[in-house]
Amino acid sequence: MQARSYDAILLDLDGTLLDGRSRIRPKNLAALHAARDSGVRVMVATGRSKVATLPILAELQLDSRAVVFNGAAVYCPVRECLLEERTLSNRTRARVLAFGEHKDHLTIIMQGHRKLALEPRTEVERRSLEGLHGLEFVPRDALAVDNAIRITFLSGEYEHSAQYAREVEEFVRQPMYLTHFPLSMLPMHRESQMHAVDVHPPCRGKGEALRVLEETYGIPQERVVAVGDATNDVPMLERAGLAVAMENSMEEVVRIADRVIGHHDTDAIAELVEELLL
């Protein structure tokens, strides 16, 4: 039997492993279970919070650590807790919240166990929060909480999310890691004109997952297959031995990928796993 070239597969969730109904297709799930059972390390790297990731990890039945909050935290499904949790400094948090107040933008602040948000003022804002479970609506001054892992802004006044992120960066001017995307990247928001900017503490983004794989499981980055679809996946794709983009990926992801596979509404993940890992 020919030895396989890769020992781990690193997977984004939304737009990659999850289909348009936010579910894992049965063939993709079965292939990942087979890979896990054959000794392949199957690992998740997502922009989702810990709370939003837990149901997917339960379905995958993994004991591998998961990178959540775009690299700002690492969750262990065995110990059922966050093993790493970077938080925004008080100065950075204050400047970020000052931007939201200055622009009067819809704002969400996330801790490891809580999500606080401003009450949506319009139907467009209300719809933009769909899919964010467990939100507590509070007045703006109640957003100034300690141990914030992420602050998210949502606005429809920008043509591109990159423009939005630059404006946040220029206003805040503090150490942080930014990700941004048009909300229409998410299946339940295909018609949305809103853009999102996520502000995290300094980290290597999803590239932290390659560090975890090597430090915890002894798997070097050249033996990792990484699969994603959006710009927040770029830090892991650039470091992995094989960078794979979904057919539905943003242009920036396709440009850096070593190969492109099928749409997230297909069994493309199963086909990739069977070709490379089984």
N, C-alpha and C positions, 0 to 999 in steps of 0.2 A: 504494500500500500504506500502511495506517495505521501510524504510528510506534508502537512499543510504549511502555508507560508505565514499565517496569521493566528494569533492565540486569543484575540479579544475583538469584540465588536462593540462599538460605542454609538449609541442611538439617541438622536433627538426624538421628541415625542410629536408635538403638533406639526402637521404637514409632512411628517416622515413616517414614524411607526403608526400613528393614529390616522384613521381615514377621515372622510368628511363628516362622519357622525361621531367623531372622537372615540372610535373603537379600534381595537386591534383585530385585523382580519384573521380568521381561524387558521389559514395556512401559514401566515406569518408567525402567529403565536406557536404553532406546532413546530415550525422550523427552529425557532429560537429555543424552545424547550429541548429539542434534539441536540442543538449545538451546546447548550448548557450541560446536558447529560453526557456529552462526549468530551467534556473538559474545557470547552471554550468559555472564556469569561465574557458574559453578556452584561453590559453596563449601560445605564441611562444617564444622559446629560441633558438637562432641560432648563428652560427659563421659568418653568412653573415653580410655585411655592412648594414647600414640603407637603402642606395639606392637600394641594391639588394633585400631587404626584403619587400619594399613597395608594389610591385605588388601582393605578396602573401597575405599580410595583407588586401589589397583591396578586393581580392577574398574571403577571409574568413569573411569579414565584421565584424571585431571585434572592440570593444571599449576598450579592455584590453591592458595594456601596454605590450610592447614586449622587451625582452632582446636581444640585437644585439652585434656584435663584441665579441662574447664569454663571455659576462658579463661585458665588459668594458663600455657599454652604455645602456641606457633605452629609448625607443621611445614611445611617446604617439600618437596613431592614431587620437584621438579626437582633440588635440591641434596641431597636425602635426609638432612636433618638438622633439628633444632629451631633455629629462628632466634631465638625468644624462649623464655625458660625462667625463670619466677618460682619462687622456692623459699621455704619457710618459714624464718623466723629461728630461730636456735638456741633463743632463749627461748620462742618460740611452740611450736616442736616439743617442747621439754621439757615444757611445760604440757599440751599435747595428749596426749602419751604418759603423763603422770602421771594424766590422767583415765582413760585406758584401763586403767591398772594399778589405780587406785582402784576402778573398777567391775568389773574383771576381764572386760572385753569382748573379743571377737574383734577383732583389730587388723591392719590392712594398711598398709604404708608404701610409697609409690611414688617412685622416682626416674625420670629420663628413660629409663633402660635396664633398671631392675631393679624387681621387686615382691617385698617381703619380708612374710611373714605369720606369725602364731602358728599352731601346729599346731591344727586343729580338735579339740575334745574330745568332741563328740557327733555323731551322724548329722545332726542339724539343722544344725549349724555346717558340717559337711563339704558338705552339699548347697548351703548358701548361698554357697560358694566356686566352685561350678560355673560355668564360663564365664570365669573369671579365669585366663588362660593364663600359664604361665611363673612361677608362684609359687615362691618359695624359702621353706621353712619353717624358722624360726629361733626361739631362745628370746627372751623379752621384752627382755632387756638388749641384744640384737643389733639391735633396731629403731632405736636411737639413731644413725642414719646422717646424714651431711651431705647437703645438696642435695636435700632432700625436697620434692617438688612436691605430694604429697597424702598425707593420712592418713585412712583409712576405718575407721569403727567399724560393727560389725554386732551387733544385739541383738534379742531377741524379747520384752523386758520392757516395751515401751512400746505404748500404744494408737495413737499417731500419731507419725509421724517428726518433725513440727514440735516436739513435746514433747521428743523426744530431742535435737534440735538446740539448743533453748533451754538444756537442761541442760549441754551441751558448752560453749556460749557463756558461761554464767554461771560455770562452773568455770575456763575458760581465761583469759578477760578479756585477750586480746591481739589485735593486728591480724590479721585473717584473713577469708576469704570461705567461708561455709558453704553447702552444698547438702544436701538430704535427700529421701528418698523411701521408700515401702514397697517392699520387694524384689519384691513381687507385680506391680509395674509392668513387670518384665521378663518376656518370654514364657516363659523356661525356669524361672521361679520363681513361676508363677501361684498356687500353693497355699501359698506361704511366709507365715509370720507374722512374719518378721524385718523390721526397719527398718534403713536405712543412713544414716549421716551422713558426708559427705565434707568434710574440712577442707583448704582451699587457702590459699596466700598471698593478700594483698589484691589484688583485681582487679575488673573490671566483669563478671565471669562471661562468658557467651557474648556479652554486649554488646561484648566486645573484637573480635568478628568484624566489627562495623560499622565500627570504627576501622580495622581492617586493610583492609577493602574500600575505604575512602576514601583512606587514606594510600598504599596500594600500587597500587590500580587506578583511583583517581580517581572512584569511584562513591559519591555521597552516600547517606545512609541512606534518604531518601525514595524512592529508586529501587531499593530492595531488597525482595524478598519473602522473609519468614522463615517457616519451617514447623517446628512442634514439637508436643510432646504432654505435657511434664512441667514441673514448677515450675522446674527449672534452665534451661528455655528462655525463661522470662519476660524476663530482661534483654535478649535479642536481639529478642523479639517486641515489647516496649515501644518499641524504638528504630526498628524497621523501618517502611518506608512502608506495607507491607501485612503484617499479622500473621495467619497461618493456623494453625488448630488441626486436628489429626486428630480423627476421630470418637471414637477411643479415649482422648482426652486427659483429664488430670485436670481437675476442675472449675475450679480456679484459672486454668488456661490458657484454657479455653473462655470464661470471663468477660472476659478482656482481648482475645480474638481479634476481628479484623475479619470473619472468616468461618470456617466449619467445613466441612471436606471429608470424604471417606470414610475408612474404616478403613484401618489400615496393611497389612492383608491384601488390599487391593484395588489397582486401578490409579489411585487417586485422584491421586497425584502426577503421573502422565502426563497426566491430564485437566487438571490445574491448569496445567502447563507448556504444553500445547497451547493453552489458552485465553489465557494471559497473555504468553507468551514466544515463541511460534512464529507 
